[in-house]
């Protein structure tokens, strides 16, 4: 998001070096785009998706409706914005339920596999894991985590959970989720 920061007129990254000793501490992703294509059964073309807007202000029911309309209209996946977390007007559990309903309804009507990146980022690791478990129990194939806000330890814990439980994990790089 730094390139969208209006106080900066210009910014250029000149160099970035990550020490090998530091890199070796991360196991990396368990899969790449091919596994996502396999889960969504989409080949030979780009995956089409969008982030649901407006990102704030919709009720969970209306948010689910927007997800349904996008997926029913032909998109392969939709995604929570990083700001969509658990606000008073749309609690995370309600959002997860309405999104899962939209996902499965659109799949039944189109005969296609669809996806939605549910934001599992939370204020504590325990809460984040609770959200990930709930998403898996609902049968949603993909979750999302804002790794800078959540922290490296939380991210690693979630990555292991997703790896062990067949969930795709989308890592968001902004710092706005909590």
C-alpha positions as CSV (number, residue, x, y, z in Angstrom):
1,X,0.0,0.0,0.0
2,X,3.0,2.3,0.2
3,X,2.8,3.1,-3.5
4,X,-0.8,4.4,-2.9
5,X,0.4,6.7,0.0
6,X,-0.4,10.2,-1.2
7,X,2.3,11.9,0.8
8,X,4.9,10.3,-1.4
9,X,5.5,11.7,-4.8
10,X,7.7,8.8,-5.9
11,X,9.2,5.6,-4.5
12,X,11.6,3.1,-6.0
13,X,12.9,-0.1,-4.4
14,X,16.6,-0.2,-5.3
15,X,17.7,-3.4,-3.7
16,X,16.4,-6.1,-1.4
17,X,18.5,-8.9,0.1
18,X,17.2,-11.6,2.4
19,X,19.9,-13.4,4.2
20,X,19.9,-17.1,3.4
21,X,19.9,-18.1,7.1
22,X,16.7,-16.1,7.5
23,X,15.1,-17.6,4.4
24,X,15.8,-21.2,5.6
25,X,13.5,-20.6,8.6
26,X,10.5,-20.5,6.3
27,X,9.2,-23.7,4.7
28,X,7.4,-21.8,1.9
29,X,4.0,-22.5,0.4
30,X,2.9,-26.1,0.0
31,X,1.7,-25.5,-3.5
32,X,1.3,-22.9,-6.2
33,X,-1.3,-21.9,-8.8
34,X,-1.6,-25.4,-10.1
35,X,-3.2,-26.7,-6.9
36,X,-5.6,-23.8,-6.9
37,X,-6.5,-24.6,-10.5
38,X,-7.0,-28.3,-9.5
39,X,-9.3,-27.3,-6.6
40,X,-11.4,-25.0,-8.7
41,X,-11.2,-27.3,-11.8
42,X,-10.2,-24.3,-14.0
43,X,-7.6,-24.8,-16.8
44,X,-6.5,-23.2,-20.0
45,X,-7.6,-19.7,-19.1
46,X,-7.0,-17.0,-16.4
47,X,-8.8,-17.4,-13.1
48,X,-11.4,-14.6,-12.8
49,X,-12.1,-13.0,-9.5
50,X,-12.8,-9.9,-7.6
51,X,-12.7,-8.3,-4.1
52,X,-16.1,-7.6,-2.8
53,X,-16.9,-3.8,-2.6
54,X,-17.9,-1.8,-0.7
55,X,-15.4,-3.3,1.6
56,X,-17.2,-1.9,4.7
57,X,-20.8,-1.2,5.6
58,X,-22.7,-4.2,4.2
59,X,-24.5,-6.6,6.5
60,X,-23.3,-10.2,6.4
61,X,-26.5,-11.2,4.5
62,X,-26.0,-8.5,1.9
63,X,-22.3,-9.3,1.7
64,X,-23.2,-13.0,1.0
65,X,-25.6,-11.8,-1.7
66,X,-22.9,-9.8,-3.4
67,X,-20.6,-12.9,-3.3
68,X,-23.4,-15.0,-4.8
69,X,-24.1,-12.5,-7.6
70,X,-20.4,-12.3,-8.6
71,X,-20.0,-16.1,-8.6
72,X,-23.3,-16.7,-10.3
73,X,-22.4,-14.1,-12.9
74,X,-19.3,-16.0,-14.0
75,X,-16.4,-15.3,-11.6
76,X,-14.3,-18.2,-10.4
77,X,-13.7,-16.7,-6.9
78,X,-14.3,-13.7,-4.8
79,X,-12.3,-12.3,-1.9
80,X,-12.7,-10.4,1.4
81,X,-10.9,-7.1,1.5
82,X,-8.3,-7.0,4.1
83,X,-10.4,-4.5,6.1
84,X,-13.3,-7.0,6.3
85,X,-12.8,-8.7,9.6
86,X,-15.4,-8.7,12.4
87,X,-17.1,-5.3,12.7
88,X,-20.3,-4.7,14.7
89,X,-22.3,-4.5,11.4
90,X,-20.9,-7.8,10.0
91,X,-19.4,-10.3,12.5
92,X,-17.0,-12.8,11.1
93,X,-19.1,-15.9,11.9
94,X,-22.2,-14.5,10.2
95,X,-20.1,-13.5,7.1
96,X,-18.6,-17.0,6.9
97,X,-22.0,-18.6,7.0
98,X,-23.6,-16.3,4.4
99,X,-20.6,-16.6,2.1
100,X,-20.5,-20.4,2.4
101,X,-24.2,-20.4,1.5
102,X,-23.6,-18.2,-1.5
103,X,-20.6,-20.3,-2.6
104,X,-22.6,-23.6,-2.5
105,X,-25.7,-22.1,-4.1
106,X,-23.7,-20.7,-7.0
107,X,-21.9,-24.0,-7.5
108,X,-25.2,-25.9,-7.6
109,X,-26.6,-23.5,-10.1
110,X,-23.6,-23.3,-12.4
111,X,-22.2,-26.8,-12.1
112,X,-18.8,-25.1,-11.5
113,X,-16.5,-25.2,-8.5
114,X,-16.2,-21.7,-7.0
115,X,-14.1,-20.2,-4.3
116,X,-14.0,-17.3,-1.8
117,X,-11.0,-16.1,0.2
118,X,-12.4,-15.7,3.7
119,X,-10.3,-13.4,5.9
120,X,-9.4,-15.4,9.0
121,X,-7.1,-12.6,10.4
122,X,-7.9,-11.9,14.1
123,X,-6.5,-10.1,17.1
124,X,-5.1,-13.3,18.6
125,X,-3.7,-16.6,17.2
126,X,-6.4,-18.5,19.0
127,X,-9.2,-16.5,17.4
128,X,-7.5,-16.8,14.0
129,X,-7.3,-20.6,14.3
130,X,-10.9,-20.7,15.5
131,X,-11.9,-18.9,12.3
132,X,-9.8,-21.2,10.1
133,X,-11.3,-24.3,11.7
134,X,-14.8,-22.9,11.2
135,X,-14.1,-22.2,7.5
136,X,-12.8,-25.7,7.0
137,X,-15.9,-27.2,8.8
138,X,-18.1,-25.1,6.4
139,X,-16.3,-26.7,3.4
140,X,-14.8,-23.4,2.1
141,X,-11.7,-24.3,0.1
142,X,-9.7,-21.0,0.6
143,X,-8.9,-18.7,3.5
144,X,-6.9,-15.5,3.7
145,X,-4.6,-14.0,6.3
146,X,-3.0,-10.6,6.6
147,X,0.4,-11.7,7.6
148,X,1.9,-8.3,8.6
149,X,-1.0,-7.5,10.9
150,X,-1.2,-11.1,12.2
151,X,2.5,-11.6,12.6
152,X,5.0,-14.1,11.4
153,X,4.3,-16.7,14.2
154,X,0.5,-16.5,13.6
155,X,1.1,-16.9,9.8
156,X,3.3,-19.9,10.3
157,X,0.8,-21.6,12.6
158,X,-2.0,-20.9,10.1
159,X,0.2,-22.2,7.2
160,X,0.8,-25.5,9.0
161,X,-2.9,-25.8,9.8
162,X,-3.9,-25.2,6.2
163,X,-1.2,-27.5,4.9
164,X,-2.4,-30.3,7.2
165,X,-6.1,-29.8,6.5
166,X,-6.2,-29.2,2.7
167,X,-7.1,-25.5,2.8
168,X,-5.6,-23.1,0.3
169,X,-4.1,-20.1,2.1
170,X,-3.9,-16.7,0.5
171,X,-1.5,-14.3,2.2
172,X,-2.4,-10.7,2.1
173,X,0.4,-8.1,2.5
174,X,-1.5,-5.0,3.7
175,X,-1.6,-3.9,7.4
176,X,-5.2,-3.1,7.8
177,X,-7.0,-6.3,8.8
178,X,-7.5,-5.9,12.6
